[in-house]
Amino acid sequence: VKQGTPPALRFLENAIASLRRDGLLRERVPASSATAMSFCSNDYLALAARTSQRGAVGAGASRLMAGERLEHAELEQAAADLVRMPDALAFTSGYAANVGTVAALAGREDLVVSDALNHASLVDGARLSRARVEIVPHLDLGAIDAALRLPRSGRALVVTESYFSMDADAPDLARLRDLCDARGAALIVDEAHALGVLGPEGRGLCAASGARPDALVGTFGKAFGAGGAFVAGCSTLVSWLWNRARPFVFSTGLSPALAAAAADGIRLAAREPERRERALKAASRLRTGLGGLGLDLRGFGHVVPWIVGDAVAATRIAERVRARGIDVRAVRPPSVPHGTARLRFTTTAAHDDAAVDRAVEAVTVALVGEGRP
Ligand SMILES: Cc1ncc(COP(=O)(O)O)c(C=O)c1O
C-alpha cells in the first residue's frame, strides 16, 4: 500500500534530510551477495550456519508464567559453566539483558558509573534505573575512582564492556575489580564481543584477568552463532533478575529453539578451538596488512577499527571497498563519537589468508580512488 507521510509525522522528513546532509543517515544495504566476503559480521566463530534448529520456536509466555522450558535450564547451565559462575539467566537479547540488569541493580538513590563508550543498552539501563549517572572518560580508572568517592546516599554500580566493540580495547579488569571492592561498588561487565574468542579457551577477558564481576553479561548472537543472551553471577543475583529485570519479567521467554541453538554454539566453540584461532590469526594478518597502508588502526584482537574521522568520507570509502567484493560498513555517530567515524572490520573463523589479502587489496584500491595512494 503506497501512502505518503501523514501530517503528524512530517517533522521526520526534515530530520531524515538533515541526517542525510551530515552523512549520518543509515539505509538498508542489501545482504551480502554470495560472492562478497563479509568483514563486518559478529559471527566470529562462523557458527551461525552450523547451529541447527530443534525444539519449539515459541516459549508461549513469559518464563514467570508458563514459558519455562527445559532448553532454558540447559542453556543457563552451559552459560554458567562457560564463565565459571554459579548461575545464569537467559534473556531474549543482549540489549534486554543489559537494560534489565542495570535497571534492576540500581535505583533512584544510587550511583551508576558508566564508561563513555559503553553500548547503548548499558546506557539505556542506567537511564531506566533513574539512578544518578556519572559518565567517565573511556577506560579511565582514575575517573571511576573519583566518581566513587563522591558523596552518595545509596549504592554504587560500575558498568563496563570487557572488549569494546567499536574500539577493540579493554579496561584493566583486575584493577577495576580491586577499585570496586575498595569503594564498595558492584561491577557489571558486558563480555558480548569477547566471549568465545578472547581469554583462556575463549572464556572472555574476565577469565583472562582473574577478575570476577558481580554480573557478567554474554550474548549468544555473536560468537555462538545463535541469538539471545545471558547474565551470570550468584544465585541471589539470578533470583533478583527473575523478579525485577523488566525485559525478562514482562516479555515472552527466549525461544526454546534459539536456546537449544545457543547451547549448541557453546558446545561447538569448545569442541572446535581452531575456530577461535583462525579468527585471531586473520585479525593479526589484517592488522599487519592495513597497518602497512599507514591507516589509523585501533585496539587489539578480532575487531579492527580504522578511524577515518569524517562520516561522509567513511561511508564513501566503505562503498568503494564493498565494490571490490569485501563487505564492510562505516560506523558513524551516534554509534561512535562525532569526528570518529570508522570502518569496523571484524575477522572470523571463515577468513583464510587469501580472504584477508583480498580485503587489504580492496582497501588499497579504495585509497587510490580517494586520491590517497
Ligand atoms: C557490547 C554489546 N552489548 C550488548 C549488545 C546487544 O546484544 P544483542 O545483539 O544480543 O541484543 C551489543 C550488540 O548488539 C553489544 O555490542
The ligand as an ORCA input file, in Angstrom:
! r2SCAN-3c Opt
* xyz 0 1
  C      28.612     -4.543     23.889
  C      27.273     -5.016     23.456
  N      26.385     -5.396     24.378
  C      25.164     -5.821     24.031
  C      24.770     -5.869     22.714
  C      23.386     -6.301     22.389
  O      23.353     -7.658     22.127
  P      22.171     -8.279     21.268
  O      22.541     -8.101     19.844
  O      22.111     -9.695     21.695
  O      20.930     -7.512     21.635
  C      25.676     -5.486     21.715
  C      25.357     -5.513     20.277
  O      24.500     -5.989     19.715
  C      26.947     -5.051     22.097
  O      27.825     -4.648     21.170
*
